């Protein structure tokens, strides 16, 4: 889950001046690209995911007739965690291992069944700003800022099934595969693509064949920019929900409007509406089949790489996927103890969210109570990602020097395993290889 940057030289220079501070902002907004030993574009939009203002309303939403079948609200994808539709089930954890200043990274695996045995350097990635997804038994490597490609990996032998561009300079953020023939790709900097500036590409996920595109820019704030800044996605029933940050061209400027969630009918590929959020900077999104709610992590507003958690714009917001109505921010970032990033749900009464880039807090997704705002604390400078297995164990991508690797803890904060070395520091985690009993 990550954002990137636009291309103005002035912005790059400002970011490089503040590199230490940049590492303390949500990394889901950052990208690193190094060439010839010189870092040319640094985590530019790190400040970007942290800038957007919001309200609770729906713009031009045409509500579909609810499907009353037993499968209502189930995401039409491969098997996922019973409490979190964004987490695939699997017997292997797949980890992106990257130093963000290197030109490329690699994939590693951890065998969950046989004592958390790791295997490293399984395949190289196209870039080092990498996010992983898994659908239908395949691994999808989203090579973001500076690479703009998607690699499809067969976990049986880690061969590359496909490697295709999704638009030069477009900075892809996420992929959601509806089937083995159709997927959606969100692009933060779609305006840079010479072929199409639409925010969402529709592709064949296994070949990269272009099937269409969808654009939300007409729904964005009339500020002279009208850039959607599409990010993370989640599917609920036949609808796809897309984080739209609606950030200005200059990613160092504070957000000047609310964050939004775009809604797509995945059968017709038509836009059903755009939901106005109460929070700013939607950094992550997921859905719980147990509570039947969508959860949006709003990072809030950043000013000079700092955020004020006492303002009303940061925290966890919920959405009813049937009515397309936001319930507002239900868990405030001031109670969590910092700006929010990646969010994961373990059950209807236990969820986790990265706080301030350094901690993981636990909360109750049903009552919205904060359980522990320091469930896990990193000794390093940044936590890029974490995930959950089907047993409820938390897999933490720990980058702290001397403690680098994947650390697995249970819901009682006891260490199950780790740090498990995966080569370079871990930056993204997914699961693959699900086998039904």
Steps between C-alpha positions, in 0.01 A plus 500: 500500500689788385488829322755681291585832351461735211807609311582860584870544578424746777291244683771237470756737645274589790441133574869421490565780749253337734589135445519423870153636555368327190570160646266583784201556273270234356708298261203411304562832341859456415716377221871472452689474178877488467699507179873520456544515877298823531153509652298694247152488641459448870185397681349805345144465586565398856339821593234442245300227653474721797309783354128504436182635657166330510125500572233230526289495185460319172560675167279400212461146633252274328434215740461152350223269614643286785568138418310289752689178425688313777826625350410865553798715595758232427792622291513314167861390533706205615464390867568771757528536876156451663524841673688698234420479129832662409715220646539187283523161667807286441754260644790725401573859590660688211717796587645779289857562619627840393738776590316805370823653372576197281379471141327163554387267776421130537233266632534266795260242647423364845343154524226533759439127527853378563638716778519836322786393273621786279628495142662815364592660166236297315451752219601860433248782478505775237536773762550553870174683574292183510159387624381138486158351431381141446204373300405155373830338595723763339718772653465852361794738545394862461819687409403856573691827470773486236409158361124511426466127434323194632673164524300178529683222686422128517568398865560138398842585355510882521509532124381826349168435325471857371666839537314794348489878514191679630605837359828688518510733801155387617619369838264201553384451858282189508347221292173318560432188295134410454596185310795360308378702201422838654667735749505866597822698552495832691753767400605791719659703220278397209536848351857413399403210272535599134244239388215557745469726802209307647541408869408130476620257237299187426732218394539130457705438818697209353598669173465875553263531204322835514124452537389851585536783750303708750557860608383689809652841431167666423392426858803671654516840667511794257837637609670524162658154543216244514733204559336193654819339638349147500639263764394187687190301400258244645216304337167440673249285315499644145633842594859622508589776748804715415683745727519840327724749679414801281835665571644809328769489234764617745512212742671713762191721521241422766185328381235749394196270496354180642607146419262288299413139421412420140249220443506286184248242381730211407243346267448810285819695589283807558556747784220461757601808695767668709477502879626809681696406810507677835875438521790612285761295316347153468809277528344155524165324470356160587168322557382266774247231404427470874399859571396563138679834504782657301784648707704792365826612660532879464854627561383859548664828397876542491669838520880502463495122555314535831137422580270634770299211644276743687336612176186312382649351184696189603400154615291201396178566309231245415273472195186297439568327164128462427385858557839652408474722808794592722447469874779749559820452698424240766852457646684832536873518439542699821382192695720271293801720566604601148409512132360176357626288211454131413194339660429127555208319667544178700139452616183699560648620830870534417673713240843656456633817339849646455533821700752776435716271288651335807228319693209263449186576702212261565132599504153348500341522151150459645505730804778729362683493833880527500640187665872574505662793319841334533423136415833488316777760499788500253853582607568636153386807312214358295255208475410461131243220529345219702245226441310216671485126446184294544596422862501866591876535526640839402786506245702819542741634235770618741777717358685587823877451484599182685138384501428497127262238366146374544390481862192292578302576817169365631204704619644500852819668369708186556768438237422189295807523275758746377657708396501271196760622247369557146809655340458876483259672742138386452266755341179318405329174604234280340397133512465240226448126450162460660380141503150413610457203733 
